[in-house]
Amino acid sequence: MSTSTPAARSGASNTPADLGPTVLRKVQRYVLPAAFLLYMFNYMDRAAIGYAQLQMSESLGISLATYGTVAAIFFVAYTVLEVPSNIVMKKVGARIWLARIAITWGIVTILTGFVQNTTQLYIARIALGVAEAGLFPGLLLYMTYWFRTQDRSRGIAGFSLAQPFALLIGSATAGVILDHARWFGLEGWQWVFILQGLPPVLLGIWVLLYLADRPSKARWLTQDESAWLEGEISREYDAVDDEHMEISLDAVKNPKILYLAFINLLYAVGLYGMTFFLPQIVKQLNPEYSSTNIGLVGAIPYVCGAIAMLLVARYSDQLGNRKPVVMVCLGTAVLGLVITMVFKETPTLGMIGLCFLAVGVFSYLGPFWALASEALTRAQTAVGLATINAIAAAGGFFGPYVIGKTAAADDVIFSLLFPAACMSLAIVLLIFVKPAKNTPAAVTETI
């Protein structure tokens, strides 16, 4: 990594008006790839169980209802530890804490490949929740150190794009692993966990050695550039204020934050319902599919979601008012669920419904988190973002749990009524979120 730039070596300086585009390009080039890879492998490991279940259910004797509980239990410790994790990250720095998260979740994922029974699987999923807790809100907090409000939706979408990519890559590779990996006496489902757990360990070591905590510590920014960016960010979020944590903790009981958190919880029911059950849905649409076919066909909705995420995030930043964008995204997801349920006997139309679902749930991420971050005061940022994500993680518990419990042995699609109802309610609640008069993207009150 370069320790200087041509501008720094030549002594050239830019005016503040000139620095913005240059600094933004550098931040996108150096910050987003690290955040992208962290979140991609994170989500890939979290969702690996959805494909492993295609074989693991027989090996360990797991019913669909039990699988729903196994998938959901991940969120118990994950939810409880979100806020403490962000507080620790603010104290010790992003480099050390994000590296710790990556290395520990990678190790837990690898060990999951060696579980022998349902009890051990429950323990492994709880441990994974402990290890992963705080990554997403930590990355959101990290974005507030590097991106101004006007650029933040694209910044958030830039690393959140890792979510559909993770599911796309995980879907395409997991099916192949299930059908073809039979090494050292281990089954395909075991290799899904082992092979997907190795990269985050290596990535965590890289993060520990090379990630810059803040603009002032980035060797790839000139002194003028880092000073300018720190100054711009400090007008919106006090990224260097590490004191008065008791003031920050007021975010936990802030009505605006709790209201947004509940909306995000309802959304999460749909997101995680898709994440953990899409392989079973694709299999039900066409029972003749092999594991490889399920993986490859199941990747199609994620391609659609990834493309839509970038386009919608850019439009959201240009429009400024995030609320209508978020509402349309949720509406698209609900439409997709309805199409899939109505046409479950027609594989092509059912897949079109899944594509609409993916477009809606992934396009939602950038605009919503920009909307949420703009609602927070400087002191509330670290805890506020973690609070919203932690409460939303409860949706990650209830979604898979209810879907698993209400699904029949051969019909999981009927259970999609629950996430459709939850996201419809989220749309209604968004109607009552009001932007500030002078800053249309900022949430200031709910009624």
Summary of the structure (lengths in Angstrom):
residues: 447
radius of gyration: 21.5
end to end distance: 50.0
largest distance: 69.6
contacts: 1693
relative contact order: 0.15
helix: 80%
strand: 2%
